[in-house]
Amino acid sequence: MKSSRRWRCAPAYDWALRFNDVVRDQLLRRDHAPLVDYQKLGNDTRLPVPTAEHYLPLLYIMGLQGEKESIRVVVDGIQNASISMLSVVVGNQG
């Protein structure tokens, strides 16, 4: 699933789409190590994560995910050309 939703009629930057896709795909695969060490994911991390305060909460949520708990993407896309709106729910929903 590629990120294609855009809000406010601003076309998303390619780097924003690529980083959003990598983060989403790693989350869904439960491959958290690359997301913890996100600076090593390549050049596409410098612009979407210039400072970590908006990215770190995602790492805390990943750390809370139990071994048997699912993760589900509830919002996916880029707003204002560069802001990822990727939102996930962790846990088995009844």
LINKA-V674442 format. One record per residue. N is the residue number from 1. RES is the residue in three letters. PSI is psi as a letter, one per 40 degrees, with the letter a starting at -180 (999 if undefined). BURIAL is I if it has 24 or more other C-alpha atoms within 12 Angstrom, else O. Layout:
N|RES|PSI|BURIAL  N|RES|PSI|BURIAL
This chain:
1|MET|h|O  2|LYS|i|O  3|SER|h|I  4|SER|e|I  5|ARG|h|I  6|ARG|h|I  7|TRP|i|O  8|ARG|f|O  9|CYS|e|O  10|ALA|h|O  11|PRO|h|O  12|ALA|i|I  13|TYR|i|I  14|ASP|d|O  15|TRP|d|I  16|ALA|d|I  17|LEU|d|I  18|ARG|d|I  19|PHE|d|I  20|ASN|d|I  21|ASP|d|I  22|VAL|d|I  23|VAL|d|I  24|ARG|d|I  25|ASP|d|I  26|GLN|d|O  27|LEU|d|I  28|LEU|d|I  29|ARG|e|O  30|ARG|f|I  31|ASP|g|O  32|HIS|d|I  33|ALA|d|O  34|PRO|d|O  35|LEU|d|I  36|VAL|d|I  37|ASP|f|O  38|TYR|d|I  39|GLN|d|O  40|LYS|e|O  41|LEU|e|O  42|GLY|a|O  43|ASN|d|O  44|ASP|e|I  45|THR|e|I  46|ARG|d|O  47|LEU|d|O  48|PRO|d|I  49|VAL|g|I  50|PRO|d|O  51|THR|i|O  52|ALA|e|O  53|GLU|d|O  54|HIS|e|O  55|TYR|d|I  56|LEU|d|O  57|PRO|d|O  58|LEU|d|I  59|LEU|d|I  60|TYR|d|O  61|ILE|d|O  62|MET|d|I  63|GLY|d|O  64|LEU|e|O  65|GLN|h|I  66|GLY|i|O  67|GLU|d|O  68|LYS|e|O  69|GLU|i|O  70|SER|i|O  71|ILE|h|I  72|ARG|h|O  73|VAL|h|I  74|VAL|d|O  75|VAL|h|O  76|ASP|h|I  77|GLY|i|I  78|ILE|h|I  79|GLN|i|I  80|ASN|f|O  81|ALA|d|I  82|SER|e|I  83|ILE|h|I  84|SER|h|I  85|MET|e|I  86|LEU|h|I  87|SER|h|I  88|VAL|i|I  89|VAL|h|O  90|VAL|h|I  91|GLY|i|O  92|ASN|h|O  93|GLN|h|O  94|GLY|999|O
